[in-house]
Amino acid sequence: MSTHIVVSHGSDFFGEDHLPVRRLRELGEHLRGVLPACDHPPLTQLLETAGTAEHTISGEQAALLAVLLRRAAASKHLSKPHAAIAARLGCAAANAASSPDPWTWRTSAGS
């Protein structure tokens, strides 16, 4: 059994994405080498603390994170699996930015 993060405004039928904590933390580590040092801290902090607490992210902050995630997903320096996660999160963040509801990340035990 592994721990997953349930991200709101996602792509499944319920409007959620379920992502393994381990993969999110790995993505945070890789983004330090992909995004400029002045840009990555809000995103890498969120990813590297995935699974330690629930997060509620405002629409304004989600808009910033959407830009960073999409920029990272488009980078040739990010592996395809990590780019795919960044793209999924970027879409969810963009959806949250245009929604009246905040972007939420909650922990869930999954298989």
Residue, then its C-alpha position, 0 to 999 in steps of 0.5 A: m500500500s502506498t500513499h497518494i495525493v488527491v489533487s482537485h480540479g484534475s482529469d478523472f470523472f470526479g475532477e481529481d488526479h491521484l498521484p503517488v507521493r514518491r513521484l511528486r517528491e521526485l518531480g520536485e527534486h528534478l525541477r530544481g535543475v529544469l526551472p531557474a532558481c528564482d522561479h522554482p521555490p513555490l513549486t518545489q516546496l509544494l512538491e517536496t512536502a507532498g504527503t506531509a499535510e493537506h494544502t489549499i492553494s488560492g486561485e492566484q497561486a494556482a495560476l502561478l504554479a500552472v505556468l511553472l508546471r507547464r514550463a517544466a513539462a515542456s522542458k527537454h531536460l525533464s524525463k517523459p514520466h516526470a513531464a507527464i506528471a507536470a503536465r497533469l498538474g499544470c492542467a489541474a492548476a490552470n483549472a483551479a485558477s479559473s475556478p472559484d474553488p481553491w486548488t486542494w491537495r489531500t493525502s489518501a492511502g492507495s494501492 
